[in-house]
Amino acid sequence: MSDNRELILHDVKARENVLLRNVYLWMLAGLVLTAVVSYVASTSEVVLRYITLNPVGTIVLMIAELAVVFVLSGRIESLRTGTAIGLFLGYSALTGLALSSIFIAYTGVTITRAFAAAAFAFAGAAVWGSITKKDIRGWGEYLFMALFGLVAVSVLNLFFRSSGFDFIISIVGVVLFTGLTAWDARKVADINASYGNQMTNEELTKVGILGALELYLDFLNIFLYLLRIFARSDD
């Protein structure tokens, strides 16, 4: 078994298959943890009152989430494997706390419809990004410019509170993060290729965690924007 593992680590294509499988398994684990924590927290009056629906609690959660993303994205190479896994799962749990209010704000039908649509859009983009022969590496610059623009107009709309503008923002958000899904899926394969035939088991795990985090964020944003769209149509 150990010899087979060594062979895979030095075979770029075989290693890519293992890496992608690990990425999606870790991502799925993160999403399940987020869903469980979110639902359980939504049933706790204490959590809702003092954390989720409390401005101070919300800010603390946001800072904690940003800190974890910063550490994982910027320092994952220097982290121990166990630490990287713990931070990813911790981030998933924190996000579950932050999202617990959706079970109050939206109906179960709306949440289910949004999740199913997000899964369909995400799967299509991820598969296409992984198998396409088209060079999409150049998309990154434009996608991140669009992301900054989306954040800016979203903040602006907090003051105007335009429902029509919010609907447009949500549609753009779905399209943007679907594009980022394809780009991030391709990036995982490109990172794998950049190691050539020299990758350790620890590096395989940490690259998988980083890829899982990025695709987790893509899926979550697609879901949240679709949730707003479906809630509007349900109303």
C-alpha positions, -999 to +999 in steps of 0.1 A: +000+000+000+029+023+009+046+016-024+014+024-043+011+057-025+047+066-034+040+058-071+009+080-070+029+109-054+054+108-083+028+104-111+013+138-119-019+125-135-026+098-110-019+123-082-042+149-097-071+124-095-063+117-059-059+154-051-093+163-067-110+135-048-095+147-016-105+183-024-142+175-029-143+151+001-129+178+024-152+204+009-182+180+015-171+175+051-169+212+056-203+218+041-219+190+062-203+205+094-215+240+084-251+227+079-252+208+111-237+236+132-260+261+115-292+241+122-283+233+158-274+269+165-307+281+150-325+261+177-306+277+205-320+310+218-287+317+236-267+314+204-291+335+184-294+362+210-257+366+220-238+356+189-257+354+156-282+383+160-259+404+182-239+430+162-208+425+184-211+387+180-214+391+143-183+412+141-163+388+162-174+359+140-164+378+108-130+387+122-124+351+133-134+338+099-112+363+080-083+354+103-087+317+095-089+323+058-058+345+059-038+319+078-048+290+056-044+310+023-012+327+032+007+303+055-005+268+047+029+257+036+044+263+070+015+248+089+014+212+102-011+190+084-032+185+115-033+223+121-044+230+085-072+204+088-083+218+122-084+253+109-105+243+079-130+224+101-130+253+126-138+277+098-166+255+086-181+255+122-177+293+125-195+297+092-223+275+105-227+298+135-228+328+112-254+313+089-277+300+116-301+328+111-310+316+076-332+289+092-353+318+106-352+342+077-360+316+050-384+287+046-372+251+043-385+249+007-365+280-003-333+267+013-337+233-003-344+249-038-314+272-035-291+244-023-302+221-052-296+248-077-263+258-062-251+221-063-261+219-100-243+251-110-213+243-089-209+207-102-212+218-138-186+246-134-162+224-114-163+195-139-159+219-168-130+237-151-113+204-144-116+189-179-115+218-203-086+222-227-092+259-228-066+280-210-087+298-183-058+309-161-061+344-174-097+346-160-084+352-125-075+388-129-109+397-143-128+376-119-111+392-089-117+427-103-154+418-107-154+405-071-141+437-057-167+456-078-194+433-065-183+439-029-183+477-034-218+479-049-231+455-022-218+478+005-233+508-014-267+491-015-266+487+023-274+525+023-299+526-006-316+493+003-329+489-033-346+455-037-342+457-075-305+465-072-302+436-047-317+412-072-292+423-099-263+420-074-275+384-066-276+374-103-242+388-109-229+371-077-242+337-090-225+342-124-193+354-108-188+326-083-198+300-109-169+314-130-146+313-099-156+277-093-143+267-128-112+288-123-104+274-088-110+238-100-085+244-128-061+260-104-060+228-082-049+208-113-023+235-122-009+236-086-006+198-088+013+200-121+036+227-107+050+201-082+061+178-111+070+144-097+082+158-064+053+160-039+051+146-004+021+131+013+019+161+036+019+185+006-008+165-011-030+169+020-024+206+025-030+214-012-062+195-009-073+215+022-065+248+004-084+237-027-113+226-005-114+259+012-115+279-020-142+257-036-162+257-003-163+295-004-174+294-041-202+270-034-213+289-003-215+322-021-235+306-050-259+292-025-264+324-006-270+345-037-294+319-050-311+319-016-318+356-021-331+351-056-354+322-047-367+341-016-376+370-038-395+347-063-412+329-034-424+363-020 
